[in-house]
Amino acid sequence: MTLPHAMPGEIVDVRPLGAALATTGTRTLVKTSAIDVIRMVVPAGKEIPTHRAKGELVVQCLEGKIAFTACGKTHDLVAGQLLYLPTGEPHSLRGVEDGSLLLTIVLPGR
């Protein structure tokens, strides 16, 4: 089942999922021709291999702890921290603890 994306003016709750984290999946919250906003759920131990985003990327940790590798360094992101990556910067991540991230991708040329 495809979940609908937020409509203009609609409020989207991005508070920590807490106990619901274990039963919630990754979901695109907003999708337009200019941006994608995704809540990514990353269970402890899950690894996402090196890849590149199609646009500038802002990653905000909402809960848990995520080891995020980019620009030649690995950082543990925890709730309340964010990082920025330019378009095409290779990056990978691994769940240190169950967690979730808010990803905002600013798509080029739109």
SELUM-911287 format. One line per 5 residues: their letters; for each residue x, y, z of N, C-alpha, C. Coordinates in nm, 3 decimals, decimal comma. Example, Ala and Ser with C-alpha at 12.3 -4.5 7.8 and 13.67 -1.06 7.14 Angstrom:
# SELUM-911287
as) 1,319:-0,569:0,780:1,230:-0,450:0,780:1,320:-0,330:0,780; 1,285:-0,225:0,708:1,367:-0,106:0,714:1,290:0,003:0,787
END
This chain:
# SELUM-911287
mtlph) 0,084:-0,117:0,000:0,000:0,000:0,000:0,089:0,124:0,000; 0,065:0,216:-0,089:0,138:0,340:-0,096:0,074:0,442:-0,002; 0,157:0,501:0,084:0,107:0,603:0,174:0,114:0,738:0,104; 0,014:0,823:0,125:0,015:0,953:0,058:0,124:1,044:0,114; 0,174:1,132:0,030:0,268:1,234:0,074:0,190:1,351:0,131
ampge) 0,259:1,432:0,210:0,193:1,549:0,269:0,150:1,647:0,159; 0,040:1,710:0,181:-0,013:1,812:0,091:0,037:1,949:0,139; 0,043:2,049:0,051:0,084:2,182:0,093:0,000:2,230:0,212; 0,066:2,282:0,314:-0,002:2,332:0,433:-0,034:2,227:0,537; -0,013:2,100:0,506:-0,042:1,991:0,600:0,072:1,976:0,700
ivdvr) 0,038:1,958:0,827:0,138:1,936:0,931:0,180:1,790:0,932; 0,311:1,767:0,941:0,367:1,632:0,945:0,440:1,615:1,078; 0,408:1,512:1,151:0,469:1,486:1,281:0,600:1,410:1,260; 0,711:1,468:1,304:0,841:1,401:1,292:0,905:1,380:1,430; 0,821:1,382:1,533:0,875:1,353:1,667:0,927:1,210:1,671
plgaa) 1,015:1,181:1,768:1,065:1,044:1,782:0,951:0,944:1,792; 0,972:0,828:1,732:0,870:0,724:1,730:0,866:0,645:1,860; 0,975:0,644:1,936:0,979:0,571:2,062:0,949:0,424:2,042; 0,852:0,371:2,117:0,818:0,229:2,111:0,770:0,186:1,973; 0,714:0,277:1,895:0,664:0,243:1,761:0,777:0,229:1,658
lattg) 0,900:0,262:1,696:1,013:0,255:1,603:1,029:0,115:1,545; 1,012:0,012:1,628:1,032:-0,126:1,583:0,931:-0,172:1,479; 0,816:-0,106:1,472:0,712:-0,150:1,379:0,684:-0,048:1,268; 0,768:0,053:1,258:0,750:0,157:1,157:0,858:0,145:1,052; 0,821:0,165:0,926:0,918:0,160:0,818:0,954:0,297:0,767
trtlv) 1,053:0,300:0,681:1,094:0,423:0,615:0,979:0,473:0,529; 0,961:0,606:0,526:0,849:0,663:0,451:0,886:0,799:0,393; 0,850:0,822:0,267:0,864:0,954:0,208:0,749:1,040:0,258; 0,783:1,153:0,319:0,683:1,242:0,377:0,638:1,350:0,278; 0,734:1,405:0,205:0,707:1,510:0,107:0,786:1,477:-0,019
ktsai) 0,720:1,489:-0,133:0,787:1,465:-0,260:0,735:1,566:-0,361; 0,828:1,651:-0,409:0,792:1,749:-0,511:0,900:1,743:-0,619; 0,890:1,828:-0,717:0,992:1,832:-0,820:1,122:1,893:-0,767; 1,116:1,961:-0,652:1,234:2,029:-0,599:1,296:1,962:-0,477; 1,215:1,892:-0,395:1,268:1,830:-0,274:1,201:1,695:-0,246
dvirm) 1,274:1,612:-0,177:1,220:1,491:-0,116:1,251:1,499:0,033; 1,153:1,469:0,117:1,173:1,461:0,261:1,132:1,321:0,304; 1,226:1,250:0,365:1,207:1,108:0,397:1,237:1,085:0,544; 1,150:1,010:0,611:1,182:0,962:0,745:1,237:0,821:0,725; 1,367:0,805:0,752:1,433:0,676:0,735:1,449:0,608:0,871
vvpag) 1,397:0,488:0,882:1,411:0,409:1,004:1,531:0,316:0,984; 1,625:0,321:1,081:1,748:0,243:1,072:1,762:0,159:1,198; 1,727:0,029:1,190:1,743:-0,058:1,307:1,890:-0,079:1,341; 1,918:-0,107:1,466:2,055:-0,137:1,509:2,110:-0,251:1,423; 2,231:-0,233:1,374:2,298:-0,335:1,294:2,273:-0,324:1,144
keipt) 2,169:-0,251:1,104:2,141:-0,237:0,961:2,247:-0,148:0,896; 2,300:-0,194:0,783:2,400:-0,117:0,710:2,345:-0,078:0,574; 2,368:0,044:0,536:2,333:0,093:0,403:2,466:0,126:0,336; 2,501:0,050:0,231:2,633:0,067:0,170:2,650:0,203:0,102; 2,772:0,233:0,068:2,806:0,361:0,007:2,722:0,387:-0,117
hrakg) 2,666:0,507:-0,122:2,583:0,551:-0,235:2,591:0,703:-0,243; 2,524:0,762:-0,339:2,524:0,907:-0,359:2,380:0,955:-0,374; 2,352:1,072:-0,317:2,220:1,132:-0,333:2,217:1,212:-0,463; 2,098:1,226:-0,521:2,081:1,299:-0,647:2,080:1,450:-0,628; 2,090:1,496:-0,506:2,089:1,640:-0,477:2,159:1,668:-0,346
elvvq) 2,157:1,794:-0,304:2,213:1,829:-0,175:2,132:1,757:-0,067; 2,200:1,718:0,040:2,137:1,634:0,141:2,157:1,694:0,279; 2,047:1,705:0,353:2,053:1,742:0,494:1,997:1,623:0,571; 2,075:1,572:0,666:2,037:1,455:0,745:2,026:1,498:0,890; 1,909:1,479:0,949:1,888:1,512:1,090:1,852:1,384:1,164
clegk) 1,924:1,356:1,272:1,892:1,240:1,355:1,777:1,277:1,448; 1,669:1,199:1,440:1,552:1,223:1,524:1,558:1,143:1,654; 1,620:1,024:1,647:1,630:0,938:1,766:1,732:0,829:1,741; 1,783:0,772:1,849:1,880:0,664:1,839:2,020:0,715:1,808; 2,102:0,624:1,754:2,240:0,657:1,718:2,273:0,590:1,586
iafta) 2,321:0,669:1,490:2,351:0,620:1,356:2,495:0,657:1,324; 2,577:0,559:1,286:2,713:0,585:1,240:2,703:0,625:1,093; 2,742:0,748:1,062:2,727:0,805:0,928:2,867:0,836:0,875; 2,900:0,776:0,761:3,032:0,796:0,701:3,019:0,880:0,575; 3,094:0,991:0,572:3,096:1,081:0,456:3,218:1,171:0,468
cgkth) 3,265:1,220:0,356:3,379:1,314:0,353:3,501:1,256:0,425; 3,515:1,122:0,416:3,632:1,057:0,474:3,628:1,036:0,624; 3,514:1,062:0,689:3,503:1,048:0,834:3,374:0,976:0,871; 3,377:0,908:0,985:3,257:0,847:1,040:3,221:0,920:1,169; 3,094:0,962:1,177:3,044:1,031:1,295:2,924:0,955:1,348
dlvag) 2,909:0,951:1,480:2,787:0,898:1,540:2,688:1,013:1,552; 2,581:1,007:1,472:2,474:1,106:1,482:2,378:1,063:1,591; 2,342:1,155:1,678:2,243:1,129:1,783:2,132:1,233:1,771; 2,023:1,208:1,841:1,906:1,295:1,834:1,945:1,442:1,851; 1,894:1,524:1,758:1,918:1,667:1,764:2,036:1,714:1,680
qllyl) 2,112:1,620:1,621:2,225:1,658:1,537:2,189:1,644:1,390; 2,251:1,727:1,306:2,232:1,713:1,162:2,362:1,736:1,091; 2,366:1,692:0,965:2,481:1,717:0,880:2,433:1,746:0,740; 2,519:1,815:0,666:2,491:1,855:0,528:2,593:1,789:0,436; 2,548:1,741:0,321:2,636:1,686:0,218:2,603:1,750:0,084
ptgep) 2,705:1,785:0,007:2,680:1,838:-0,127:2,632:1,728:-0,220; 2,575:1,766:-0,331:2,527:1,671:-0,432:2,637:1,572:-0,469; 2,601:1,444:-0,469:2,691:1,339:-0,517:2,796:1,293:-0,419; 2,801:1,347:-0,297:2,902:1,305:-0,200:2,873:1,160:-0,157; 2,971:1,069:-0,175:2,949:0,930:-0,133:2,931:0,923:0,019
hslrg) 2,838:0,840:0,061:2,813:0,823:0,204:2,752:0,686:0,232; 2,768:0,641:0,356:2,709:0,515:0,401:2,667:0,533:0,546; 2,586:0,439:0,596:2,545:0,449:0,735:2,517:0,312:0,793; 2,519:0,309:0,928:2,493:0,186:1,002:2,422:0,223:1,132; 2,319:0,147:1,165:2,249:0,170:1,291:2,331:0,119:1,407
vedgs) 2,373:0,208:1,496:2,442:0,169:1,618:2,337:0,129:1,721; 2,231:0,209:1,727:2,111:0,181:1,806:1,993:0,196:1,710; 1,878:0,140:1,744:1,759:0,166:1,663:1,741:0,317:1,655; 1,715:0,367:1,535:1,703:0,512:1,522:1,624:0,552:1,399; 1,601:0,682:1,387:1,538:0,734:1,266:1,604:0,866:1,229
lllti) 1,604:0,892:1,099:1,664:1,011:1,042:1,561:1,085:0,958; 1,572:1,216:0,953:1,492:1,295:0,861:1,587:1,340:0,751; 1,563:1,292:0,628:1,647:1,325:0,514:1,575:1,427:0,428; 1,642:1,535:0,395:1,588:1,633:0,302:1,684:1,640:0,185; 1,635:1,606:0,067:1,715:1,607:-0,054:1,665:1,722:-0,141
vlpgr) 1,754:1,816:-0,169:1,722:1,928:-0,256:1,767:1,889:-0,396; 1,672:1,869:-0,484:1,701:1,816:-0,618:1,753:1,926:-0,709; 1,855:1,895:-0,789:1,918:1,997:-0,873:1,831:2,033:-0,994; 1,853:2,156:-1,042:1,793:2,199:-1,168:1,643:2,205:-1,172; 1,582:2,227:-1,060:1,436:2,229:-1,058:1,388:2,360:-1,007
END
